[in-house]
């Protein structure tokens, strides 16, 4: 158990809908990362937050947004969902989000868009 | 453009023998490398890391070797155990580009350890 929690574990929804994925980092970690793993791609970095502020963006679609709250939990919002958004979404955390820090991953949320 | 490559999609090894998983990278700015293990329906679990200032790091049965000139790293597992059967991901992060620590992952190698 990494100490990173994610809810829900599974999510099934329809195209055009909007969903929210939730992540709580390990106790003491200030930085949260979101990654997407789809069937034809490896783990792809989406976005990073540190202590409530966005620190880095990766290949995140404009239909997706995220935020980190004062209690340090983070939410990833996916809107206008398409079939291709079906994937595993992982959250990871690290202490400061700085250079050469190990990231610890949560169990993931499996999203299926029908 | 795949900056981190794991060219072997799968590997089968006998219990007790050595497992060697390989990873190649193209970005010379990468200076920190990690290996993660992933079981089905679980998140990646951190195994071991290495900074580019080193060429070897050991932790129990796991050793990571880094060859910067060849842009190649490998994970050795000795002795291999059936519980090691999982997908192994190589990941890297780059210096420069601000204070971010985003990881670039390889596509993974499925290791099967036969009893």
Contacts between the chains, C-beta under 8 A, distances in Angstrom:
chain1	res1	chain2	res2	distance
A	2	B	43	6.7
A	2	B	45	7.0
A	2	B	46	7.8
A	4	B	43	7.4
A	6	B	43	7.9
A	31	B	101	7.5
A	33	B	101	7.9
A	33	B	102	6.9
A	33	B	103	7.7
A	35	B	103	7.8
A	35	B	105	7.9
A	42	B	89	7.3
A	42	B	105	4.7
A	42	B	106	6.3
A	42	B	107	4.4
A	42	B	108	6.5
A	43	B	44	7.4
A	43	B	89	6.8
A	43	B	91	7.7
A	43	B	103	7.6
A	43	B	105	4.1
A	44	B	105	7.7
A	45	B	102	4.4
A	45	B	103	6.4
A	45	B	104	7.2
A	48	B	100	5.8
A	48	B	101	7.4
A	48	B	102	6.0
A	55	B	98	7.6
A	55	B	99	6.7
A	55	B	100	5.5
A	56	B	97	7.9
A	56	B	98	6.8
A	56	B	100	3.5
A	56	B	102	5.4
A	58	B	102	6.0
A	90	B	43	5.5
A	90	B	44	7.2
A	92	B	43	8.0
A	94	B	101	6.5
A	97	B	99	7.2
A	97	B	100	7.1
A	97	B	101	5.6
A	98	B	99	5.6
A	98	B	101	6.1
A	99	B	32	7.2
A	99	B	93	7.5
A	99	B	95	7.0
A	99	B	99	6.9
A	99	B	101	6.1
A	100	B	31	7.5
A	100	B	32	4.4
A	100	B	49	7.9
A	100	B	51	6.1
A	100	B	93	7.2
A	100	B	101	7.3
A	101	B	101	5.4
A	102	B	34	6.6
A	102	B	46	5.4
A	102	B	49	6.0
A	103	B	34	7.9
A	103	B	46	7.5
A	103	B	101	7.1
A	103	B	103	6.4
A	104	B	46	6.2
A	105	B	36	7.4
A	105	B	43	3.8
A	105	B	44	4.6
A	105	B	45	7.3
A	105	B	46	7.7
A	106	B	43	5.2
A	107	B	41	7.8
A	107	B	42	5.7
A	107	B	43	4.8
A	108	B	42	7.6
A	108	B	43	5.1
